[in-house]
Structures are given as C-alpha cells and as structure tokens.
Amino acid sequence: MDLSSQITAAIALWVCGLLLVSRSQTRVDHRLVTAAGISGCALALSRQLAPIWLGFIALTMLGFADKESIRNLARSGRARVWGLLIAACTAFQVGWNLVVKPLDATRLGRHRIDLPVSEVLRLTVGAGFERYREMVGLFGWLDTPAPWLTYLVWAGGVGFLFFLAVTWATRRQVVALLGLLLATFVVPVTLESLGLPDVGGLFWQGRYTLPLAVGVPIACALALATSERGKDLAHRNRLMLGTGLALITAHVLAFAQNVRRYTVGYNGPIQYWKNPRWSPPVSPLLITIAYAVAISAFVAWTLGVSRLHRPVEHADAEDMGRERDTSPGMKEMARRA
C-alpha cells in the first residue's frame, strides 16, 4: 500500500474512532464501529511504521473517552471483534518487520557515519520547519513548494484551532491534545535520529508523519464540538465564512502553482496558461477554474450543512430583531404598552 492510502486510512480512523468514543456514553453506534474497524485494519497493514501510528491514535482516543464510553465499548460484541481484528493485523505487521526487517537501514549497504548525539539532534531538530513545509505544500517533488500564503493560512488556521481547543476543552482532552502535538514532533525526530548514522544523512520527509499529524486538527475540532463555547463559535457566520474563504484561497494557490510547475516550470510566467510548454488534455486555465469551483462548492456545502444543524438558540440576533419588528403580535403588544 502506498503512503497516500495509509494517510487516507489514518484520517478515516481518526474521524470514526474519535466520534465513536465521544458518542458511546449511552449507545454504541455499530456503523462507526465497523468504519473504525475497517480503517484500523487497513492502517495496520499499510506500511512498516503503522503500528506506531495506531498506538498514538489509540492513546488519543482513550484521552477523549470517559468511563461510560469505555464500558459500553467493552460490552459491545462488534467492538470486541473489530478490536481483535485490528490487533491481529498489527501483530502481523510487527512480525513482518521483525522477520523481513524492512526498516533495517544497514541493509542499504551505505557507509555508516559516526556523529555525536548532539550533532544528530541538531540536524534532525533543525529540519523541523522543513518537515512542516513538506506536510502542507509539497506535491510529489521536494523542489516545488506551494506559495507561502498556503503555508501561512494552514499554520494560522491549525494554530488558532489548537489554541481554542486547549482553552475550552476538558482537562483530559487538553492532556491528549498536548501529548499528540508533542508526539507529532518528537517521534519523527527520534526515528530519523536512530537511522541517520546508517542511512548516511537526513532521510525523513514530512509526508511520513501525516498519519499522525492529521489527527491534530481533527482532535481539536472534536474537542471544540463537544464544548459549549466551541458549539457557539461554530455558528458564528462571519468567522466560518472567513475561514472558508481562507481555505479556498490556500488550496487554489497551491493547485495553480502545481499546474504552473508542469506547464511552464516552477519559476515560469505567472500566466502559465498562455504559452504552456506542456499542455494537459484540457486548458490549464480551465482546469484551475474548475478546481476553484469544486473547492468553493465543497466549502459552501460544508457551511450549509453546519447552518442546517444550527440550534434555535444560536439564531442571528439581527434575524430575531427583524422578526420582532415585523410580527403583528409584537406590534400590538408594543402599542398597548
């Protein structure tokens, strides 16, 4: 299984698993159990490091679960079956790693370099910002990054989300979120530091961390969704609209830069659709416009669903004011007063 499939399975497990433990206080949703079980098995068998990512996902889920949720899941026959299947898949992957040794860097036959631990840490920790760039805006080629605005929007959005989550979430959730964020930085540094002498240099890429890193915004969003202030924030129209527009801008710029890279080169003309050296089956400009329409429609649909589920008490004050002003009953009561 390639890395994109592993990341997809991880996203599915993060979403279904966290929703499952947060909704199991009264009843276990069998559909979520099945979805989490399938994605967990797929993730366990995806790549060599999958057992590590599964372990951190499980720990985060425990941090978001209360005693009643754990008790109900433990009593659920379907949850136990899927838990055993995930454990079996994980054990198979661990056994494969021990027998075949795909992670043994010495088998590469490269010349081992001996560096002090301090130097190894300096190199791996110093590459942290580059690893972030690789997670967000590198699409297959390490020398063709997305525009800087894409990185700024993602950093600001995830940072703001994390700040709100640790401010309003429960104590258990805050501990889980801080541990997850720390692991997202420490685990790659540790793994790269252990393998660097045998590999002969830096080898980690940001995309390798994505099965773990994607859990940060997902867990933050769930923590906010289960808090009263977070629910209120989610129904502020201007904030949600501004967030949606920022995400649309970041995505369209990243996509346009990638199309530009293929048509006229990374540093080619800005109007890459005029004289492309390579032209896709459809006009580059038309493809970019189609992508902008598609991502805009997705954001509009997401905001529309959010508004559909908006509670009555979160209605706009302006709308309620207009209703009071135009209601005949209210006018009559005001006249009598």
C-alpha positions as CSV (number, residue, x, y, z in Angstrom):
1,M,0.0,0.0,0.0
2,D,1.4,3.4,-0.9
3,L,1.7,6.4,1.5
4,S,-1.4,8.2,0.3
5,S,-3.6,5.1,1.1
6,Q,-2.0,5.0,4.6
7,I,-2.8,8.7,5.2
8,T,-6.4,8.2,3.9
9,A,-6.9,5.2,6.3
10,A,-5.4,7.2,9.1
11,I,-7.8,10.1,8.5
12,A,-10.8,7.7,8.4
13,L,-9.7,6.1,11.7
14,W,-9.1,9.4,13.4
15,V,-12.6,10.7,12.5
16,C,-14.5,7.5,13.1
17,G,-12.6,6.5,16.2
18,L,-12.9,9.9,17.9
19,L,-16.6,10.2,17.1
20,L,-17.1,6.6,18.3
21,V,-15.7,7.2,21.8
22,S,-17.4,10.6,22.1
23,R,-20.8,9.2,21.3
24,S,-20.7,5.9,23.2
25,Q,-21.9,7.2,26.6
26,T,-25.4,5.9,26.0
27,R,-25.3,3.7,22.9
28,V,-22.6,2.2,20.7
29,D,-23.0,3.2,17.0
30,H,-22.4,-0.1,15.1
31,R,-21.8,1.8,11.9
32,L,-19.0,3.8,13.4
33,V,-17.5,0.6,14.9
34,T,-17.4,-1.0,11.5
35,A,-15.9,2.1,9.8
36,A,-13.3,2.4,12.5
37,G,-12.5,-1.3,12.4
38,I,-12.0,-1.4,8.6
39,S,-9.9,1.8,8.6
40,G,-7.9,0.4,11.6
41,C,-7.1,-2.9,9.8
42,A,-6.2,-1.0,6.6
43,L,-3.9,1.3,8.5
44,A,-2.2,-1.6,10.5
45,L,-1.3,-3.4,7.3
46,S,-0.4,-0.3,5.2
47,R,3.3,0.3,5.9
48,Q,6.1,-0.6,8.4
49,L,5.5,2.2,10.8
50,A,1.8,1.8,11.0
51,P,1.8,0.1,14.5
52,I,3.4,3.2,15.9
53,W,0.7,5.5,14.5
54,L,-2.0,3.1,15.6
55,G,-0.6,3.2,19.2
56,F,-0.8,7.0,19.3
57,I,-4.3,7.1,17.8
58,A,-5.5,4.6,20.4
59,L,-3.9,6.7,23.2
60,T,-5.6,9.8,22.0
61,M,-9.0,8.0,21.7
62,L,-8.6,6.9,25.3
63,G,-7.9,10.5,26.3
64,F,-11.2,11.6,24.7
65,A,-13.2,8.7,26.1
66,D,-14.9,8.7,29.5
67,K,-15.5,5.7,31.7
68,E,-19.0,5.1,30.4
69,S,-17.9,5.1,26.8
70,I,-15.1,2.6,27.5
71,R,-17.5,0.4,29.5
72,N,-20.1,0.4,26.7
73,L,-17.5,-0.3,24.0
74,A,-16.0,-3.2,26.1
75,R,-19.5,-4.7,26.3
76,S,-20.2,-4.4,22.6
77,G,-19.6,-7.7,20.8
78,R,-19.0,-5.9,17.5
79,A,-16.4,-3.6,19.0
80,R,-14.6,-6.6,20.6
81,V,-14.5,-8.4,17.3
82,W,-13.1,-5.4,15.4
83,G,-10.6,-4.7,18.2
84,L,-9.3,-8.3,17.9
85,L,-9.0,-8.0,14.1
86,I,-7.1,-4.7,14.4
87,A,-4.8,-6.3,17.0
88,A,-4.2,-9.3,14.7
89,C,-3.4,-7.1,11.7
90,T,-1.0,-5.1,13.9
91,A,0.7,-8.2,15.2
92,F,1.1,-9.5,11.6
93,Q,2.8,-6.2,10.6
94,V,5.1,-6.3,13.7
95,G,6.0,-9.9,12.8
96,W,6.7,-8.9,9.2
97,N,9.0,-6.1,10.4
98,L,10.9,-8.5,12.7
99,V,11.3,-11.3,10.2
100,V,11.8,-9.4,6.9
101,K,13.5,-6.3,8.6
102,P,12.4,-3.7,6.0
103,L,13.4,-0.9,8.5
104,D,17.0,-2.2,8.9
105,A,19.0,0.7,7.4
106,T,22.2,-1.3,7.5
107,R,20.9,-3.4,4.6
108,L,21.2,-0.4,2.3
109,G,24.9,-1.0,2.2
110,R,25.8,2.6,2.7
111,H,28.9,3.8,4.6
112,R,28.0,4.4,8.2
113,I,28.8,7.9,9.6
114,D,29.7,8.4,13.2
115,L,28.3,11.6,14.6
116,P,27.9,12.8,18.2
117,V,24.4,12.6,19.5
118,S,24.3,16.4,19.8
119,E,25.1,16.8,16.1
120,V,22.5,14.3,15.1
121,L,19.9,16.1,17.2
122,R,21.0,19.4,15.8
123,L,20.4,18.1,12.2
124,T,17.1,16.4,12.9
125,V,15.5,19.1,15.1
126,G,16.8,21.8,12.8
127,A,14.9,20.2,9.9
128,G,11.5,20.6,11.8
129,F,10.3,23.6,9.8
130,E,11.2,21.9,6.5
131,R,9.2,18.9,7.6
132,Y,6.2,21.1,8.2
133,R,6.5,22.5,4.7
134,E,6.7,19.0,3.3
135,M,3.5,18.1,5.1
136,V,1.5,21.0,3.8
137,G,2.7,22.1,0.4
138,L,4.9,19.7,-1.5
139,F,3.1,17.5,-4.0
140,G,5.5,14.8,-5.1
141,W,8.6,17.0,-5.8
142,L,10.7,18.3,-3.0
143,D,11.9,21.3,-5.1
144,T,8.4,22.6,-6.0
145,P,6.7,24.0,-2.8
146,A,3.4,25.7,-2.7
147,P,3.1,29.5,-2.4
148,W,4.0,31.0,1.0
149,L,0.4,32.1,1.6
150,T,-0.7,28.5,1.6
151,Y,1.7,27.7,4.5
152,L,0.7,30.8,6.4
153,V,-3.1,30.0,6.1
154,W,-2.6,26.5,7.3
155,A,-0.3,27.4,10.1
156,G,-2.6,30.2,11.3
157,G,-5.7,28.0,10.9
158,V,-4.3,25.0,12.8
159,G,-2.7,27.1,15.4
160,F,-5.9,29.1,16.1
161,L,-7.9,25.8,16.3
162,F,-5.4,24.3,18.7
163,F,-5.4,27.4,20.9
164,L,-9.2,27.4,21.2
165,A,-9.3,23.7,21.8
166,V,-6.8,23.7,24.7
167,T,-8.6,26.8,26.1
168,W,-12.1,25.3,26.1
169,A,-11.7,21.6,26.2
170,T,-11.8,19.3,29.2
171,R,-8.7,18.5,31.2
172,R,-8.4,15.0,29.7
173,Q,-8.8,16.3,26.2
174,V,-6.1,19.0,26.8
175,V,-3.7,16.4,28.0
176,A,-4.4,14.2,25.0
177,L,-4.0,17.2,22.6
178,L,-0.7,18.3,24.1
179,G,0.6,14.8,24.0
180,L,-0.4,14.3,20.4
181,L,1.2,17.6,19.4
182,L,4.4,16.6,21.2
183,A,4.4,13.2,19.6
184,T,4.0,14.7,16.1
185,F,7.3,16.5,16.6
186,V,9.3,14.0,18.8
187,V,8.5,10.7,17.0
188,P,9.9,11.7,13.6
189,V,12.9,13.3,15.2
190,T,13.6,10.2,17.2
191,L,13.1,7.8,14.3
192,E,15.3,9.9,12.0
193,S,18.0,10.3,14.7
194,L,18.2,6.5,15.1
195,G,18.5,5.8,11.4
196,L,20.6,8.7,10.4
197,P,24.1,7.2,11.0
198,D,23.3,4.0,9.0
199,V,21.5,5.9,6.2
200,G,24.3,8.4,5.9
201,G,22.2,11.6,6.2
202,L,18.8,13.0,6.7
203,F,16.1,10.9,5.1
204,W,12.7,11.7,6.7
205,Q,10.0,13.6,4.8
206,G,7.1,15.4,6.2
207,R,4.5,13.2,4.5
208,Y,5.8,10.3,6.5
209,T,4.4,11.9,9.6
210,L,1.0,12.8,8.2
211,P,-0.8,9.6,9.5
212,L,-0.2,11.1,13.0
213,A,-0.2,14.8,12.2
214,V,-3.6,14.8,10.6
215,G,-5.0,13.8,14.0
216,V,-4.1,17.2,15.5
217,P,-6.8,19.4,13.7
218,I,-9.3,16.5,13.8
219,A,-8.9,16.0,17.5
220,C,-9.0,19.8,18.1
221,A,-12.2,20.1,16.1
222,L,-13.9,17.3,18.1
223,A,-12.8,18.9,21.4
224,L,-14.4,22.2,20.3
225,A,-17.5,20.4,19.0
226,T,-18.1,18.8,22.4
227,S,-17.7,22.1,24.4
228,E,-20.5,24.7,24.8
229,R,-18.3,27.7,23.8
230,G,-17.0,25.7,20.8
231,K,-20.5,25.0,19.6
232,D,-21.4,28.7,19.9
233,L,-18.2,29.6,17.9
234,A,-19.1,27.2,15.1
235,H,-22.3,29.0,14.5
236,R,-20.8,32.5,14.0
237,N,-21.4,33.1,10.3
238,R,-18.6,35.7,9.7
239,L,-15.9,33.6,11.3
240,M,-16.9,30.4,9.4
241,L,-17.2,32.3,6.1
242,G,-13.8,33.9,6.7
243,T,-12.3,30.5,7.5
244,G,-13.8,29.0,4.3
245,L,-12.5,31.8,2.1
246,A,-9.0,31.5,3.5
247,L,-9.0,27.7,2.9
248,I,-10.3,28.2,-0.7
249,T,-7.5,30.8,-1.3
250,A,-4.8,28.5,0.1
251,H,-6.0,25.4,-1.9
252,V,-6.4,27.3,-5.2
253,L,-3.0,28.9,-5.0
254,A,-1.4,25.6,-4.2
255,F,-3.2,23.9,-7.1
256,A,-2.4,26.7,-9.5
257,Q,1.3,26.6,-8.6
258,N,1.4,22.9,-9.2
259,V,-0.2,23.3,-12.6
260,R,2.3,26.1,-13.3
261,R,5.2,23.8,-12.4
262,Y,4.0,21.2,-15.1
263,T,3.2,23.7,-17.8
264,V,5.9,26.3,-17.7
265,G,8.2,25.4,-14.9
266,Y,8.3,26.3,-11.2
267,N,9.7,29.8,-12.0
268,G,7.9,30.2,-15.3
269,P,5.4,33.0,-16.3
270,I,2.6,33.7,-13.8
271,Q,0.1,33.4,-16.7
272,Y,1.1,29.8,-17.3
273,W,-2.0,29.1,-19.5
274,K,-0.9,31.4,-22.3
275,N,2.2,29.6,-23.8
276,P,2.5,26.3,-21.9
277,R,5.4,24.1,-22.8
278,W,3.3,21.1,-21.8
279,S,-0.4,21.3,-22.1
280,P,-2.8,18.8,-20.4
281,P,-5.8,17.4,-22.3
282,V,-7.8,20.4,-21.1
283,S,-6.7,24.0,-21.0
284,P,-4.6,24.8,-17.8
285,L,-6.7,27.8,-17.1
286,L,-9.9,25.8,-17.4
287,I,-8.6,23.1,-15.1
288,T,-7.7,25.8,-12.5
289,I,-11.1,27.4,-12.7
290,A,-12.8,24.0,-12.4
291,Y,-10.7,23.3,-9.3
292,A,-11.6,26.7,-7.8
293,V,-15.3,26.0,-8.4
294,A,-15.1,22.5,-7.0
295,I,-13.3,23.5,-3.7
296,S,-15.7,26.5,-3.4
297,A,-18.7,24.2,-3.8
298,F,-17.3,21.8,-1.2
299,V,-16.8,24.7,1.4
300,A,-20.2,26.1,0.6
301,W,-21.8,22.6,1.1
302,T,-19.9,22.2,4.4
303,L,-21.0,25.6,5.7
304,G,-24.6,24.9,4.5
305,V,-24.7,21.6,6.5
306,S,-23.4,23.4,9.5
307,R,-26.1,26.0,9.2
308,L,-28.8,23.3,8.7
309,H,-27.9,21.8,12.1
310,R,-27.8,25.2,13.8
311,P,-29.7,25.2,17.1
312,V,-32.5,27.7,17.6
313,E,-30.7,29.5,20.4
314,H,-27.8,30.3,18.0
315,A,-30.0,32.2,15.6
316,D,-28.7,35.6,14.5
317,A,-29.7,38.5,16.7
318,E,-30.4,40.5,13.6
319,D,-32.8,37.9,12.2
320,M,-34.6,37.7,15.6
321,G,-34.7,41.5,15.7
322,R,-36.4,41.7,12.3
323,E,-38.8,39.0,13.4
324,R,-39.8,41.0,16.5
325,D,-40.2,44.2,14.5
326,T,-42.4,42.7,11.8
327,S,-44.5,40.4,14.0
328,P,-48.2,41.7,14.3
329,G,-48.5,40.3,17.8
330,M,-45.4,42.1,18.9
331,K,-46.6,45.3,17.3
332,E,-49.9,45.0,19.1
333,M,-48.3,44.4,22.5
334,A,-46.0,47.4,21.9
335,R,-49.0,49.6,21.0
336,R,-50.9,48.6,24.1
337,A,-47.8,49.2,26.3
